[in-house]
Amino acid sequence: MESEDDRDEILLLLKRALAKVKTQAQLMITIDNILKKLVNFSQATLLSCQEDEGTYRIFFMDRASGGSTGYSSYNESISRSYSFCDNLSELVSNADTARIYDIRTFNLTTAPQWVKLNYASGARELLIKNLPGPGDSKHTLILFADKLNSLTDAHVQYVEMIAVQLGEAINNIAVHEAALYRERDKASLLKFAIDLASVRKKEDLEAAIFNILDQLMGIKLSMIRLIDDDRITLVPYLYDKNAVFKDDELFKKLLAQNITIDEPTSARVLNSDEPVVFNIEAEQKNGNSSPYIMLWKKAGKKQMYGARLRIGNENIGTLWLLVNELNTELMRGLCSQISVAIFNIKANQKLLVYQKQLETENDLLKEQINTAYNFSEIIGSGPRMKKVYELMSRVADSNSTVLILGETGTGKELIARGIHNASPRKNKLMIKVNCAALPPNLIESELFGHEKGSFTGAFEQRTGKFELANNSTLFLDEIGELPLELQVKLLRVLQEREFERVGGKNTIKVNVRIIAATNRNLENEVATGKFRSDLYYRLNVFPINLPSLRERAEDIPTLANFFLNKYCGLSGCKVSSIAPKVLQQLKSYLWPGNVRELEHIIERSILMASGNILREVHLPNTKQNDTQAIPNFNQTIEEMERSHIINILKQCGGKISGTGGAAGVLAIQPTTLHSKMRKLNITKREYLNYTQ
């Protein structure tokens, strides 16, 4: 046996070694190598007790305790938490002074696994001592001996002598590990911040969050919900598809539901500056019957952590974690970085939408410029056009729907733009949709937009024309070509002023003024079932009928000279005027293509002209004597008048009065036309043969 001097030297050496301990491994080595020189023990175990919870964990245990059962049982023993459910509780409570016990007094059947492992490895008695130390946790040293009476009162005295140093060593280990954890957490958070800096998509954020949670805490993300644009609804944003209750029907139901910021559990999180810990048992005792509490309990969790996501002074959502223990300081740092990343992603998405919208508006502006280039002003001073101007001025200041009717080429879009430019909405772009120019399967997306992935080829979200036209005017050209199935949806938008994108769930409200146009007879279309009557009546609030060019022949010289000046300036030609003969030809032609056809003919004729006077126009190669009145300058005025009336009657199908009648085209009363026909001896055979 060592001398007293030797024991004092060993004690001094032990105390010095304990003062330098920073890790559990160093503590175990110190106890095994030095304490064994003083105390006759075979294995050592250190318990970390949480008295407030009635549980304890193994702070460390000799691997020799594994005995013949191997390391798998050893690893299981030191990794779990134990409850004080046997006489060990009494031993620990009485161990403020070191004591020796016969291990056989334990009920080994109900003893903890770590006790069984020590007994299996040969332990028969133990020395137990509670170690002093700061904090709520209490540590207990247990030294096992293989033989009874191996442990003596002297050994008890030695343990008492080093108890304070052991407690300080354990505290140093905790401080050192905490510092290491903080450094690790800082490094991880820094890397997380670097990873988030490059995040531009939701999928990238999801991967980064799952990685950091697993790396730092080994926990799962239950759910991230974001506050919607209405500032009330909390919408699911991210969740762990491999979470413990991923296949649970209640979870699927809750995942499919939107909740509000007033939902009790969410409200507590959103109103707290700190992460909120929900103790499942306590919540149920307090009457919290939330389905989320039931879900967490089914997941086997004792606690659930929730934290608000926030940018500046504004809440943007909630984050929920499946975990029983958590570093709340670390969670605050994560939430701060995740909040910024989500804000950036949403801002990036908005930028992409705005970019797409700007591209669309740029295309629309180019189209408007081109349109203004073709029709820089409305030309016409005859009585029919004056009536149109009067109607335009009456309706411009209102929000009433306008239906523009007229043949192809009469300038329906020009009239629509004129109404828009005279309205309070003139400072925003008028948005145009040509219903006849789009395939039927794309019209809905063009009008209402679509969400990403809503159909094959929908690789990104698209803003529809109704959304683009918010607080402006939407011009629906060729509305008569709209398929019946789309007419139903258009009717709803006109009535409710709201719609959903294709594949979307959120309702979008708009303030849009509708101007529609068609060259079809919608009344006939309704009668034949090709156009919905309810949509027709909704559109036909304020109809404007545009006269054909042949109904306002008095405007032809003005229009022709306007187009002459326009295209001479563009082409560099020196043509400065139009010969009277040419003007007469233009007035005598029936213009099935109306103003658009006149423009193109003038443009073509300028290119073919020689000299500074336009002496010839290149009219379409048709049967002149059958379809139009090209004047014969050897004819008398009476013969020319007779020929002109016959041609007009042919064009009108023999109809004399009413809409589309020859009298209207000639701008005379039907009785006057009948009188002229009798005077000029015009018979039905001469003009009805045209239609037979």
Buried (B, 14 or more C-beta within 10 A) or exposed (E): EEEEEEBEEBBEBBBEBBEEBBEBEBBBEBBBEBBBBBBBBBBBBBBBBEBEEEBBBBBBBBEBBBBEBEEEBBEEBBEEEBEBEBBBBEBBEEBBEBBBBEBEEBEEEEBBBBBBBBBBBBBBBBBBBBBBBEEEBBBBBBBBBBEEEBBBEEBBEBBEBBBBBBBBBBBBBBEBEEEEEEEEBEEBBEBBBEBBEEBEEBEBBBEBBBBBBEEBBEBBBBBBBBBBEEEEBBBBBBBBEEBBBEEBEEBEEBEEEEBEBEBEBBEBBBEEEEBBBBEBEEBBEEEBEBEBBBBBBEBEBBBBBBBBBBBEEEBBBBBBBBBEEBBEEBBBBBBBBBBBBBBBBBEEBEEEBEEBBEEBBEEBEEEBEEBEEBBEEBBBEBEBBEEBBEBBEEBBEBEEBBBBBBBEBBBBBBBBBBBBEBBEBBEBBBBBBBBBEBEEEEBBBBBBBBBEEBEEEBEEBBBBBBBBBBEBBBBBBBBBBBEEEBBEBBBEBBEEBEBBBBBBEEEBEBEBBBBBBBBBEBEEBBEEEBBBEEBBEBBBBBBBBBBBBBBBBBBBBEBBBBBBEBBBEEEEBEBEEBEEEBBBBBBBBBBBBBBBBBBBBBBBBBEEBEEEBBBBBEBEEEEBEEBBBBBEEEEEEEEBBBBBBBBBBBBBEBBBBEEEBBBBBBEBEBEEBBEBBEEBEBEEEBBEEBEE
